[in-house]
Amino acid sequence: MTDETLDTIMLVDDELMVVRSLEGFLTLETPYRIVSYCSPIEALEAAATEASLRLVVADFMMPEMDGVSFLKEMRRVQPEATRLLLTGYADKENAIRAINEAGLYYYLEKPWDNEHFKLVVRNGVERSSLFNELSSRVSALESAHAELSGFREKLVKAFL
């Protein structure tokens, strides 16, 4: 399996130290491809071409764009990618806003527990993979339905 076909996790935080810490931890502890950005604008541009993006982890407070706004845009660009918000501010109102506006999967506070973070990441990637599989199967069913409808029309015409 090449790096481009591995399930990908995107990390977005304006603090380079946080990005490098998460990147190092996830590289050592998970089988996923990790891409990191200190700019939400750059991350959004890159996300458009990430075919295997499964999970996006974003900081809440960033200077160019807050995490909720970023994840709302990410939802539009990569609707099947699971979205996780990482914050140093324990604020239930913002957590609820993020869940409602950005379709947030999980809200994690800094500092995080590594084992818990790894579990959330694994579950988030699995969730995204299941959504992708479901979408593929729905498309296949829709195609089969269209094909059966075509056969039905031919049969009706043949017997009239």
Backbone as a ProteinNet text record, in pm:
[ID]
protein_1_A
[PRIMARY]
MTDETLDTIMLVDDELMVVRSLEGFLTLETPYRIVSYCSPIEALEAAATEASLRLVVADFMMPEMDGVSFLKEMRRVQPEATRLLLTGYADKENAIRAINEAGLYYYLEKPWDNEHFKLVVRNGVERSSLFNELSSRVSALESAHAELSGFREKLVKAFL
[TERTIARY]
85.2	0	90	68.4	149.1	96.8	179.1	137	8.9	-7.9	-124.8	-254.2	-244.7	-365.2	-395.1	-303.6	-329.3	-437.5	-516.3	-610.4	-529.1	-578.4	-503.5	-570.3	-488.3	-532.6	-470.9	-552.3	-503.3	-503.7	-389.7	-375.1	-364.6	-443.5	-440.3	-438.5	-327.1	-311.9	-210.6	-236	-143.5	-15.5	-11.2	109.4	188.9	305.2	390.2	425.6	449.4	485.3	372.1	247.9	133.6	123.4	137.1	129.5	238.1	360.1	471.6	453.1	402.2	377.9	274.2	162	57.5	106.4	175.4	227.5	323	414	508.3	438.1	346.3	272.3	192.9	116.4	33.2	117.1	230.1	318.8	371.8	406	459.1	351.4	232.7	130.5	15.7	9.6	-101.2	-48.7	-126.6	-82.6	-121.8	-164.3	-219.5	-113.7	-145.5	-64.4	-105	-8.2	-35.6	8.3	-82.8	-48	-79	10	-2.9	4.5	-72.1	-74.8	-84.4	-16.3	-28.1	-123.5	-176.3	-269.7	-397.7	-513	-638.3	-668.6	-623.7	-645.6	-569.4	-443	-363.1	-421.9	-469.3	-528	-652.1	-736.6	-856.9	-820.6	-720.5	-676.6	-626.5	-548.3	-492.7	-600.3	-700.4	-805	-880.8	-890.7	-964.5	-903.6	-774.8	-708.2	-672.2	-713.1	-682.4	-790.7	-763.9	-863.5	-885.3	-784	-794.7	-810	-855.3	-871.4	-985.6	-954.5	-1054.3	-1085	-987	-1004.5	-933.1	-1001.3	-942.6	-944.7	-826.6	-813	-773.6	-857.6	-830.5	-833.3	-747.6	-746.2	-867.2	-913.1	-1028	-989.7	-880.3	-839.3	-721.5	-748.3	-642.5	-663.7	-555.2	-569.1	-640.4	-619.8	-679.9	-828.8	-866.5	-1002.8	-1019.6	-1130.5	-1146.8	-1178.4	-1157.5	-1172.2	-1310.5	-1415	-1552	-1576.1	-1535.2	-1551.2	-1470.9	-1349.6	-1265.9	-1333.5	-1383.4	-1445.7	-1577.3	-1647.8	-1767.7	-1728.9	-1621.7	-1573.5	-1523	-1454.9	-1403.3	-1518.6	-1628.2	-1747.1	-1797.3	-1786.5	-1828.5	-1728.6	-1598.5	-1493.1	-1476.9	-1482.6	-1464.9	-1576.9	-1698.3	-1813	-1803.7	-1729.8	-1722.8	-1606.6	-1521.3	-1411.4	-1466.8	-1423.9	-1464.1	-1390.8	-1462.9	-1407	-1394.8	-1274.7	-1244.4	-1187.9	-1237.3	-1190.9	-1105.6	-988.4	-893.8	-886.1	-905.1	-907.8	-842	-790.2	-735.4	-837.9	-957.2	-1062.7	-1180.1	-1208.4	-1322	-1448.1	-1516.9	-1633.4	-1745	-1844.4	-1951.9	-2034.3	-2052.1	-2127.7	-2060.2	-1927.6	-1855.4	-1855.8	-1852.4	-1858.9	-1992.7	-2100.3	-2234	-2245.1	-2192.8	-2194.4	-2118.5	-2001.7	-1920.8	-1991.9	-2055.1	-2128.1	-2240.2	-2314.4	-2427.9	-2386.3	-2290.2	-2254.4	-2157.5	-2066.6	-1961.6	-1976.1	-2081	-2096.5	-1980.4	-1941.9	-1826.5	-1850.4	-1749.5	-1754.9	-1711.7	-1608.5	-1555.6	-1488.1	-1492.4	-1436.5	-1336.5	-1209.7	-1105.3	-1031.6	-1005.6	-938.2	-787.8	-712.6	-568.6	-548.1	-453.9	-371.3	-453.1	-424.1	-498.3	-425.1	-498.9	-442.9	-411.7	-287.6	-245.9	-326.4	-351.4	-425.8	-569.8	-630.9	-767.5	-769.4	-671.9	-662.6	-648.1	-562	-541.3	-671.7	-746.9	-875	-975	-983.3	-1073.8	-1034.7	-905.5	-856.5	-894.1	-866.1	-897.5	-1047.7	-1130.6	-1275.6	-1322.4	-1261	-1297.7	-1263.5	-1146.8	-1106.1	-1199.6	-1231.7	-1322.5	-1460.8	-1508.2	-1637.8	-1639.3	-1533.7	-1523.9	-1518	-1442.2	-1433	-1568.5	-1643.5	-1777.2	-1871.3	-1861.2	-1941	-1905.2	-1775.6	-1733.4	-1788.8	-1781.3	-1834.2	-1985	-2055.3	-2199.5	-2233.5	-2160.3	-2184.8	-2164.5	-2059.7	-2033.6	-2146.8	-2193.5	-2302.2	-2433.3	-2460.4	-2581.1	-2573.2	-2456.3	-2438.3	-2460.4	-2406.4	-2424.1	-2571.3	-2641.7	-2785	-2864.4	-2828.1	-2896.2	-2874.6	-2753.2	-2723.8	-2803.2	-2805.8	-2881.6	-3030.1	-3080.2	-3221.6	-3252.2	-3164	-3184	-3181.6	-3089.8	-3081.2	-3207.5	-3255.6	-3378.5	-3498.8	-3503	-3613	-3611.3	-3492.2	-3479.6	-3528.6	-3492.4	-3539.2	-3690.8	-3744.9	-3889.7	-3961.7	-3910.4	-3971.6	-3967.5	-3856.1	-3844.4	-3944.5	-3959.3	-4055.9	-4199.2	-4233.1	-4366.8	-4394.2	-4298.5	-4313.5	-4324.9	-4249.1	-4248.9	-4382.2	-4452.4	-4578	-4700.4	-4685.8	-4802.7	-4834.7
-117.7	0	124.4	215.9	337.6	439.5	539.9	645	713.3	729.9	800	721.1	590.1	509.7	479.9	515.9	497.6	595	554.2	647.5	765.4	885.9	1006.6	1085.6	1136.4	1226.1	1362.2	1466	1602.4	1672.8	1731.8	1808.1	1955.6	2039	2182.9	2257.3	2325.8	2405.5	2513.9	2634.5	2744.6	2734.9	2649.4	2630.9	2512.3	2542.9	2440.6	2329.8	2365.7	2266	2163.4	2209	2118.3	2026.7	2085.2	2006.3	1898.9	1936.8	1840.6	1732.4	1770.6	1674.2	1570.7	1617.3	1525.8	1440.8	1503.9	1433.3	1321.5	1351.7	1249.7	1135.9	1170.9	1068.5	978.4	1038.4	958.9	877.5	930	855.1	729.9	743	628.9	529.7	580.1	497.7	450.2	498.7	459.5	424.5	352.3	314.7	417.3	535.1	631	724.5	779.1	884.9	1015.8	1095.6	1220.5	1338.4	1434.9	1560.7	1672.5	1771.2	1875.3	2014.4	2105.7	2244.7	2336.9	2450.9	2555.1	2664.1	2648.8	2746.2	2675.4	2716.2	2653.6	2680.6	2794.9	2827.6	2728.6	2704.2	2606.9	2466.8	2433.4	2300.7	2280.7	2382	2372.4	2353	2425.9	2410.9	2269.3	2217.1	2082.3	1975.2	1998.4	1897.5	1863.5	1957.6	1934	1821.2	1794	1690.2	1566.3	1558.6	1444.1	1337.2	1238.4	1133.9	1041.4	1023.8	926.8	994.4	1119.8	1192.1	1131.5	1086.7	1022.2	1101.6	1178.7	1249.3	1383.4	1486.8	1620.2	1661.4	1695.2	1742.4	1889.4	1977.6	2120.9	2185.5	2284.9	2365.9	2458.9	2496.7	2587.4	2731.7	2779.6	2919.3	2928.9	2983.8	3007.9	3148.8	3219	3358.7	3379.5	3293.2	3313	3278.8	3178.6	3126.6	3040.1	3056.9	2972.8	2829.5	2738.1	2596.4	2555.4	2616.9	2582.1	2623.5	2744.8	2790.7	2702.7	2668.7	2581.1	2445.6	2386.2	2254	2259.7	2372.5	2388.7	2384.4	2454.8	2453.2	2314.5	2250.7	2116.5	2019	2039.4	1955.6	1967.3	2087.7	2110.8	2048	2063.7	2015.3	1863.1	1809.1	1664.7	1615.5	1601.6	1570.9	1438.9	1343.4	1213.6	1203.3	1304.8	1303.5	1336.2	1262.4	1285.3	1408.9	1491.7	1617.8	1617	1655.3	1657.2	1794.8	1855.8	1987.1	1971.5	2033.4	2028.9	2169.4	2181.5	2315.2	2321.7	2437.4	2463.8	2531.3	2554.8	2625.7	2532.3	2499.1	2412.5	2498.5	2499.2	2585	2502.4	2467.2	2381.2	2447.7	2579.2	2649	2634.7	2651.4	2636.2	2491.1	2397.5	2256.1	2226.4	2274.2	2252	2319.5	2442.8	2515	2435.9	2383.5	2307	2178.9	2112.5	1990	2020.6	2126.2	2161.9	2220	2311.2	2382.2	2305.1	2232.6	2167.9	2016.6	1962.1	1817.7	1751	1808.7	1763.2	1623.5	1539.2	1404.6	1404.1	1483.6	1480.2	1612.3	1648.1	1772	1731.1	1759.7	1715.4	1835	1831.9	1943	1918.9	2030	2027.3	2045.3	1981.6	1875.1	1746.6	1668.3	1545.8	1426	1322.5	1194.5	1116.4	1074.7	1009.8	884.8	799.9	676.1	706.3	801.1	840.2	903.6	988.5	1052	947.6	848.8	741.4	665.6	638.5	569.6	653.6	783.1	873.2	879	886.6	890.7	762	648.2	519.2	507.4	544	537.6	636.5	754.5	854.2	807.7	747.7	695.3	581.3	494.3	383	436.1	537.2	599.2	652.6	723.3	780	669.5	565.1	452.5	385.6	372.6	313.4	402.9	535.2	626.6	612.4	600.5	582.8	453.2	347.6	218.1	225.9	289.9	306.1	385.3	492.7	573.4	490.9	409.9	324.3	224.7	166.9	68.5	134	253.7	326.3	357.7	400.9	428.2	301.8	189.3	62.8	23.7	42.1	11.2	101.9	230.4	323.2	284.1	242.7	197.2	71.3	-22.6	-146.3	-115.9	-23.3	15.4	75.6	163	224	117.2	22.6	-85.1	-171.6	-204.9	-284.4	-208.4	-78.4	2.8	0.1	4.5	-3.6	-137.7	-245.8	-379.2	-388.9	-332.4	-334.9	-263.2	-147.4	-72.5	-152.7	-220.5	-302.6	-418.3	-480.9	-590.6	-541.8	-428.2	-373.2	-345.1	-284.7	-253	-381.5	-483.8	-609	-681.6	-664.5	-738.2	-654.8	-532.5	-449.2	-450.2
0	0	0	-92	-97.6	2	30.3	122.9	78.1	-53.5	-104.9	-85.7	-67.8	-50	97.5	185.5	328.3	373.9	471.6	533.4	586.3	560.8	594.4	705.3	794.9	901	874.5	881	864.2	999.4	1034.7	1158.4	1123	1192.1	1164.9	1298.1	1323.4	1445.4	1414.7	1458.7	1430.6	1513	1612.9	1694.8	1640.7	1585.5	1525.3	1624.3	1750.1	1850.6	1870.3	1869.8	1885.3	1763.2	1644.8	1521.5	1520.3	1552.6	1551.3	1658.5	1773.1	1880	1837.4	1783.7	1737.7	1620.7	1529.1	1411.7	1452.9	1544.4	1591.2	1662.4	1750.1	1823.9	1728.9	1637.4	1546.6	1448.6	1407.3	1317.8	1387.2	1514.5	1590.1	1632.8	1663.3	1727.8	1638.1	1514.3	1427.2	1288	1209.8	1074.8	966.9	1006.4	911.7	853.6	738.9	677.7	743.8	785.2	856.3	769.1	750.5	683.6	782.4	789.1	890.8	829.5	890.3	845.1	965.8	956.1	1058.5	1011.6	892	835.6	791.7	843.7	800.1	652.3	601.5	459.8	372	404	328.2	341.4	459.1	481.1	395.4	385.7	302	155.1	109.5	-29.8	-54.8	37.1	21.7	32.7	114.8	137.5	10.3	-80.1	-204.5	-287.1	-268.2	-347.8	-267.3	-143.3	-56.9	-71.7	-154.1	-180.2	-60.8	21.6	131.5	267.7	269.5	395.9	476.6	597.2	682	808.3	858	984.6	978.1	1028.6	1037.3	1184.1	1236.9	1374.4	1365.8	1420.2	1411.9	1549.3	1565.1	1685.7	1684	1801.4	1809.9	1778.8	1839.7	1823.4	1727.1	1607.8	1509.7	1454.7	1419	1377.6	1243.4	1146.9	1014.5	1010.8	1089.8	1087.6	1211.7	1284.5	1403	1361.6	1454.7	1425.5	1380	1435.6	1396.1	1251.3	1214.5	1076	980.9	1021.1	939.1	917.7	1025.8	1014	936.7	942	858.3	711.2	677.1	537.9	500.5	592.8	566.8	542.4	611.7	591.6	448.1	391.7	253.2	155.7	183.4	93.8	101.8	221	244.7	336.8	284.7	371.1	447.4	396.1	463.9	562.9	567.9	665.1	803.7	901.4	1039.5	1091	1167.7	1216.4	1369.1	1417.3	1558.7	1593.5	1700.7	1744.6	1869.6	1866.7	1977	2035.4	2166	2223.8	2360.7	2390.3	2522.1	2611.7	2557.3	2629.5	2651.1	2775.2	2806.8	2805.5	2694.3	2676	2612.1	2692.3	2641.9	2531.9	2539.5	2435.2	2299.4	2296.7	2170.2	2123.7	2215.4	2177.9	2111.8	2170.3	2113.3	1977.6	1967.3	1839.2	1732.7	1769.8	1675.1	1631.2	1725.1	1692.1	1592.9	1619.1	1533.9	1400	1399.9	1276.8	1187.6	1246.6	1167.8	1161.9	1223.1	1224.7	1296.3	1407.2	1482.9	1539.5	1527.6	1583.3	1730	1760.2	1896	1928.6	2055	2107.9	2215.3	2193.5	2285	2343.4	2472.8	2539.9	2549.9	2538.2	2563	2712.8	2775.6	2720.1	2708.7	2612.3	2587	2647.3	2672.6	2714.2	2586.5	2568.6	2444.1	2410.8	2509.7	2483	2441.5	2509.1	2473.7	2334.9	2306.2	2175	2065.5	2088.4	1990.1	1964.8	2069.2	2055.8	1975.4	2006.2	1933.8	1786.3	1758.2	1619.8	1546.9	1608.2	1545.3	1517.1	1614.9	1595.9	1489.3	1485.2	1384.1	1243.9	1226.9	1095.5	1054.6	1147.9	1118.3	1079.1	1149.7	1119.7	976.4	940.1	806.1	699.7	727.3	633.4	615	723.6	714.1	631.6	649.2	567.2	420.1	389.2	250.1	191.7	269.8	224.2	202.6	294.3	281.2	155.2	129.8	9.5	-117	-118.3	-234.4	-256.4	-148	-160.3	-201.6	-152.7	-193.8	-342.9	-390.2	-533.6	-615.9	-568.9	-640.4	-643.9	-533.4	-529.7	-623.2	-626.5	-716.8	-862.4	-896.2	-1032.5	-1066.3	-971.7	-994	-1008.5	-929.2	-938.5	-1075	-1123.2	-1255.2	-1364.6	-1352.9	-1451.4	-1448.3	-1330.7	-1318.9	-1373.4	-1349.6	-1402.9	-1555.1	-1612.7	-1758.3	-1811.6	-1745	-1784.4	-1773	-1666.3	-1645.2	-1759	-1797.9	-1907.9	-2037.4	-2062.8	-2183.9	-2179.9	-2063.5	-2051.1	-2072.2	-2015.4	-2031.2	-2178.7	-2247.3	-2390.1	-2473.6	-2435.1	-2509.7	-2501.2	-2388.8	-2370.3	-2396.8	-2440.1	-2472	-2616.4
[MASK]
++++++++++++++++++++++++++++++++++++++++++++++++++++++++++++++++++++++++++++++++++++++++++++++++++++++++++++++++++++++++++++++++++++++++++++++++++++++++++++++++

